[in-house]
Every structure is written in C-alpha cells, then in structure tokens.
Amino acid sequence: MHSKCIAVAAIAGAAMMSLGARAADPITEAEVLAAQETWGSGIVAIGNAYTDGADFAAVAAEHVDTLYAYDEGVVLFKPTKAAFQQFRLTETDALSYFVGGDISEDSGFALQPWTAVRFENAGMIIDGDSATAMGNYYFTDAGTGAEAKVEYTFGYVRGPDGNLLITVHHSAFPYKSVQ
C-alpha cells in the first residue's frame, strides 16, 4: 500500500473513531440504554416544539430520520395507538403517527405533549451486531402528570455512522382482562 493510501486510511479511521463506535463494533447494553434515552427525549422534544409553536414536524422528521433505519432497509413499526393501519413500514407513515398527517387515524402521538419517557427493560438480547429490548415504557402527560404505561419491543442495528438505529418497534397498551 502506498504511503498516501495509508495516510488516507488512517484519517478515515480516525474520523470513524471520533464518531464513537464503529459500524463493525459489537452493540453494548450501554448503547441500547442511551438509544432509549435519546428516543424518549425526542418524543418530549416533538411535543415541546408543538406547544411552543415551533416547527414540530421538522423535529419529528429529524427524530425518525436519525433514530429509525428506514434509509437502510426494512423497519417493522407497530405503534401503540394504531388500530386500522397497524403497521408503519415507511418513514412517511411513521411521521404521520408521531405528528398526524397521511393516515386518518393519526392524531399525533408525540403532540400529547409528554414531559418524560422512561424505560423499564424486562430483558435485553445483544447478539453482536443487533440488539432487542423488551419491557414497559412510561409516558408522563404534561397536563395531568399521569403516566401511561405501554409495553414495547425495540430492535436495533448499528448504522453506518456507528449510532444505533431502530429496525423493530412494537408498542401496545397492556392487556385488560374482561372478568
């Protein structure tokens, strides 16, 4: 290899390292926890932008674009409050769920607004280049302070920039017995 090629490779490698994890690095539990925190903060930010009269649609688009793997391939998304069109397999459909839009049943889940989102993982499976987390997450209503408990499963892969991306997102309210 020529010294010029080695120098370019070294610069490219240093740039990747400055981004944090490299695309080939195994996913860690700490990264999954950080991705969950980022996702929850993003939901709160969308609602805050809506309440403040800011461009909430742009905040939501950034949230979906940077946290979901729609640009990399298939994303399986089953939102909590989706009954008629339960699955959101495109980025446009995901945005509709979060802020309203293309799908008539969508009123904008993230526009609630929420003041906090906290995750309680029941378990996590990390398999080198992918991870799955399952548990409950709780959304705190800005108006009442009440928490909405939701069951979730999120699947992650590492994106080209080294950050985790969501490939599976399934959410549902807990089952209520009709006894």
KEKE-3310 file (N, C-alpha, C; in steps of 0.2 Angstrom, whole numbers, plus 5000, padded with zeros to 4 digits):
npx = (5004:5003:5011:5003:4990:4989:4990:4977:4969:4971:4967:4953:4950:4952:4943:4931:4932:4931:4918:4913:4907:4912:4905:4907:4909:4904:4887:4883:4876:4875:4874:4862:4854:4857:4852:4838:4836:4838:4828:4816:4819:4818:4804:4798:4804:4797:4784:4786:4790:4779:4770:4776:4774:4784:4793:4787:4785:4797:4806:4801:4803:4817:4819:4814:4821:4835:4834:4828:4829:4825:4831:4841:4835:4822:4810:4801:4787:4775:4764:4758:4745:4737:4725:4718:4727:4739:4752:4767:4777:4784:4794:4787:4774:4777:4780:4768:4761:4768:4765:4753:4745:4746:4739:4722:4718:4728:4732:4743:4754:4765:4762:4755:4756:4771:4780:4790:4798:4801:4810:4808:4817:4813:4820:4835:4842:4858:4866:4880:4880:4867:4853:4840:4827:4815:4801:4792:4787:4785:4775:4774:4761:4759:4749:4742:4751:4750:4755:4756:4756:4765:4768:4783:4794:4809:4820:4837:4850:4867:4870:4878:4885:4889:4880:4866:4851:4834:4826:4815:4800:4788:4773:4761:4746:4745:4736:4719:4710:4693:4685)
npy = (4994:5011:5025:5037:5031:5024:5035:5041:5031:5030:5043:5042:5031:5037:5047:5040:5034:5045:5047:5039:5023:5011:5005:4991:4987:4978:4979:4987:4985:4998:5006:5003:5007:5021:5024:5022:5032:5043:5042:5043:5057:5063:5061:5069:5082:5084:5086:5097:5107:5108:5113:5125:5132:5130:5122:5108:5097:5096:5093:5081:5074:5074:5066:5054:5051:5050:5041:5029:5015:5017:5022:5013:5001:4989:4993:4988:4993:4995:5005:5011:5017:5013:5006:5003:5005:4996:4994:5003:5005:5013:5028:5040:5036:5033:5046:5052:5045:5050:5064:5067:5067:5059:5047:5043:5040:5045:5056:5062:5056:5061:5074:5075:5084:5076:5075:5067:5052:5036:5021:5004:4990:4974:4964:4960:4956:4954:4953:4954:4962:4966:4971:4968:4974:4973:4978:4989:5005:5022:5036:5052:5063:5079:5088:5082:5075:5062:5045:5035:5018:5008:4993:4987:4982:4984:4983:4984:4990:4993:5009:5016:5027:5023:5024:5018:5011:5010:4995:4987:4991:4989:4992:4992:4995:4988:4972:4971:4963:4955:4952)
npz = (5000:4996:5004:5003:5002:5014:5023:5020:5024:5037:5042:5038:5047:5059:5059:5059:5072:5080:5079:5088:5092:5080:5064:5064:5077:5091:5098:5113:5130:5136:5125:5120:5131:5130:5118:5120:5129:5121:5112:5120:5124:5112:5109:5119:5115:5103:5106:5114:5105:5097:5107:5109:5098:5088:5074:5074:5066:5058:5069:5072:5060:5060:5071:5067:5056:5061:5071:5067:5055:5042:5030:5028:5026:5029:5041:5055:5061:5074:5080:5096:5097:5085:5075:5064:5053:5056:5055:5051:5039:5032:5031:5030:5035:5048:5053:5051:5061:5073:5072:5066:5050:5035:5038:5042:5055:5064:5076:5081:5091:5098:5100:5112:5124:5131:5146:5150:5146:5152:5152:5157:5156:5153:5149:5138:5123:5116:5102:5096:5082:5083:5093:5105:5114:5127:5137:5148:5144:5150:5149:5153:5155:5151:5155:5165:5173:5174:5172:5157:5154:5143:5134:5126:5112:5105:5092:5087:5076:5071:5063:5048:5053:5065:5075:5085:5077:5075:5070:5073:5081:5092:5100:5113:5122:5139:5141:5146:5157:5155:5165)
capx = (5000:5007:5010:4997:4984:4989:4988:4970:4965:4972:4962:4946:4949:4952:4936:4926:4933:4929:4910:4911:4908:4912:4900:4908:4909:4898:4882:4883:4870:4875:4872:4855:4851:4857:4847:4831:4835:4838:4821:4812:4820:4815:4797:4797:4805:4792:4778:4788:4790:4772:4767:4780:4773:4789:4792:4787:4786:4804:4809:4799:4807:4824:4819:4813:4827:4841:4834:4825:4833:4821:4836:4845:4831:4815:4808:4794:4784:4768:4763:4753:4738:4736:4720:4716:4733:4743:4759:4770:4783:4788:4796:4781:4769:4780:4779:4761:4759:4770:4763:4747:4746:4744:4734:4717:4718:4733:4731:4750:4755:4770:4760:4751:4763:4773:4786:4795:4798:4806:4810:4810:4818:4811:4826:4838:4846:4863:4869:4885:4878:4860:4850:4832:4825:4808:4799:4787:4789:4780:4774:4771:4757:4761:4743:4740:4756:4749:4759:4753:4761:4765:4773:4787:4799:4813:4826:4842:4856:4871:4870:4884:4889:4891:4874:4861:4845:4828:4823:4809:4797:4781:4771:4754:4744:4744:4730:4715:4705:4686:4682)
capy = (5000:5017:5029:5041:5027:5023:5041:5042:5026:5032:5049:5039:5028:5042:5051:5035:5033:5051:5047:5034:5016:5010:5001:4984:4986:4974:4983:4986:4987:5005:5010:5002:5012:5028:5025:5023:5039:5048:5041:5047:5064:5065:5062:5075:5087:5085:5089:5104:5111:5109:5118:5132:5135:5129:5118:5101:5092:5096:5090:5074:5071:5073:5061:5047:5050:5049:5035:5023:5013:5017:5024:5007:4995:4987:4994:4985:4998:4994:5010:5010:5019:5011:5001:5002:5004:4995:4994:5009:5002:5019:5034:5044:5033:5034:5053:5053:5043:5054:5071:5067:5068:5055:5042:5047:5038:5048:5062:5064:5053:5065:5080:5075:5083:5072:5078:5062:5045:5032:5014:4999:4984:4967:4960:4963:4952:4958:4947:4957:4967:4968:4970:4968:4976:4972:4979:4994:5012:5026:5042:5057:5068:5086:5091:5079:5072:5054:5041:5030:5013:5005:4988:4989:4979:4988:4980:4989:4988:4999:5012:5017:5032:5020:5025:5013:5013:5005:4991:4985:4995:4986:4995:4991:4995:4981:4969:4972:4957:4957:4947)
capz = (5000:4995:5010:5003:5004:5022:5027:5019:5028:5044:5043:5038:5053:5065:5058:5062:5079:5083:5079:5093:5090:5073:5062:5065:5084:5094:5101:5120:5134:5137:5119:5120:5136:5128:5112:5123:5132:5116:5109:5124:5124:5106:5109:5123:5111:5097:5110:5117:5099:5096:5112:5109:5091:5083:5068:5077:5060:5057:5075:5071:5054:5062:5076:5064:5051:5064:5075:5063:5050:5035:5025:5027:5024:5032:5048:5057:5067:5075:5085:5101:5095:5078:5075:5057:5049:5062:5053:5048:5036:5028:5035:5030:5039:5055:5054:5052:5068:5078:5072:5062:5043:5030:5040:5045:5062:5067:5079:5083:5097:5101:5101:5118:5124:5136:5149:5151:5144:5155:5150:5161:5152:5156:5146:5133:5120:5112:5098:5091:5078:5083:5100:5106:5121:5129:5143:5148:5145:5154:5146:5158:5152:5153:5158:5171:5177:5175:5167:5153:5154:5137:5133:5120:5110:5100:5089:5085:5072:5071:5057:5045:5057:5072:5080:5084:5073:5076:5065:5075:5086:5093:5106:5114:5129:5142:5141:5151:5157:5155:5170)
cpx = (5004:5006:5004:4990:4983:4987:4980:4966:4966:4968:4955:4945:4948:4945:4931:4926:4931:4921:4908:4912:4908:4907:4901:4909:4903:4893:4883:4877:4869:4873:4864:4851:4851:4853:4840:4831:4835:4831:4816:4812:4817:4807:4795:4798:4800:4786:4780:4788:4783:4769:4770:4778:4779:4788:4792:4787:4793:4808:4807:4802:4814:4824:4818:4819:4833:4840:4831:4829:4830:4826:4840:4841:4824:4815:4801:4792:4777:4767:4758:4746:4736:4731:4719:4722:4738:4750:4762:4777:4787:4789:4790:4775:4771:4779:4772:4758:4761:4767:4757:4749:4743:4739:4729:4716:4723:4732:4738:4751:4760:4768:4756:4751:4765:4779:4791:4793:4803:4805:4812:4810:4816:4817:4829:4842:4851:4866:4874:4882:4870:4858:4843:4831:4817:4806:4793:4791:4784:4781:4771:4767:4758:4755:4742:4745:4755:4753:4755:4758:4760:4770:4777:4792:4803:4819:4831:4847:4861:4871:4877:4888:4891:4885:4869:4854:4840:4826:4816:4806:4790:4779:4763:4753:4743:4737:4726:4710:4698:4682:4676)
cpy = (5006:5021:5034:5037:5026:5029:5042:5037:5028:5038:5046:5035:5032:5046:5046:5034:5039:5051:5042:5027:5016:5005:4993:4982:4982:4980:4982:4988:4994:5009:5009:5007:5019:5029:5025:5030:5044:5048:5045:5054:5067:5066:5068:5081:5089:5088:5096:5109:5112:5114:5125:5135:5134:5124:5110:5096:5091:5092:5082:5071:5070:5067:5054:5046:5048:5043:5029:5022:5013:5018:5018:5001:4995:4989:4992:4989:4997:4999:5008:5011:5019:5005:4999:5001:5003:4995:5000:5007:5007:5024:5039:5042:5034:5041:5055:5050:5048:5061:5072:5068:5063:5049:5045:5045:5042:5055:5065:5062:5058:5072:5081:5081:5079:5076:5074:5056:5041:5024:5009:4992:4978:4963:4963:4957:4955:4952:4951:4963:4969:4967:4971:4970:4976:4974:4984:5001:5016:5033:5047:5062:5075:5090:5089:5076:5064:5051:5036:5024:5009:4999:4989:4983:4983:4984:4985:4986:4994:5002:5013:5022:5029:5020:5019:5015:5008:5002:4988:4989:4993:4989:4994:4992:4989:4979:4970:4966:4959:4953:4951)
cpz = (5000:5002:5009:5004:5011:5025:5026:5024:5035:5046:5043:5045:5059:5065:5061:5069:5083:5083:5085:5091:5082:5070:5063:5072:5086:5098:5109:5124:5135:5131:5118:5125:5134:5122:5115:5126:5127:5112:5113:5124:5117:5106:5113:5119:5106:5101:5112:5111:5097:5101:5111:5102:5086:5078:5071:5072:5058:5063:5074:5066:5056:5067:5072:5059:5055:5069:5072:5057:5043:5030:5023:5025:5027:5039:5049:5063:5067:5081:5090:5100:5088:5078:5068:5052:5054:5061:5049:5045:5032:5033:5036:5034:5046:5057:5055:5059:5073:5078:5068:5054:5038:5032:5044:5053:5067:5070:5081:5090:5101:5103:5108:5122:5131:5139:5150:5148:5148:5153:5156:5157:5156:5154:5140:5130:5115:5108:5093:5088:5078:5091:5100:5113:5122:5136:5143:5148:5147:5151:5151:5154:5155:5156:5164:5176:5177:5170:5163:5152:5147:5137:5126:5118:5104:5098:5086:5080:5073:5064:5054:5049:5064:5077:5079:5081:5075:5070:5066:5081:5086:5100:5107:5121:5133:5142:5147:5151:5157:5160:5174)
residu = (MET:HIS:SER:LYS:CYS:ILE:ALA:VAL:ALA:ALA:ILE:ALA:GLY:ALA:ALA:MET:MET:SER:LEU:GLY:ALA:ARG:ALA:ALA:ASP:PRO:ILE:THR:GLU:ALA:GLU:VAL:LEU:ALA:ALA:GLN:GLU:THR:TRP:GLY:SER:GLY:ILE:VAL:ALA:ILE:GLY:ASN:ALA:TYR:THR:ASP:GLY:ALA:ASP:PHE:ALA:ALA:VAL:ALA:ALA:GLU:HIS:VAL:ASP:THR:LEU:TYR:ALA:TYR:ASP:GLU:GLY:VAL:VAL:LEU:PHE:LYS:PRO:THR:LYS:ALA:ALA:PHE:GLN:GLN:PHE:ARG:LEU:THR:GLU:THR:ASP:ALA:LEU:SER:TYR:PHE:VAL:GLY:GLY:ASP:ILE:SER:GLU:ASP:SER:GLY:PHE:ALA:LEU:GLN:PRO:TRP:THR:ALA:VAL:ARG:PHE:GLU:ASN:ALA:GLY:MET:ILE:ILE:ASP:GLY:ASP:SER:ALA:THR:ALA:MET:GLY:ASN:TYR:TYR:PHE:THR:ASP:ALA:GLY:THR:GLY:ALA:GLU:ALA:LYS:VAL:GLU:TYR:THR:PHE:GLY:TYR:VAL:ARG:GLY:PRO:ASP:GLY:ASN:LEU:LEU:ILE:THR:VAL:HIS:HIS:SER:ALA:PHE:PRO:TYR:LYS:SER:VAL:GLN)
# end
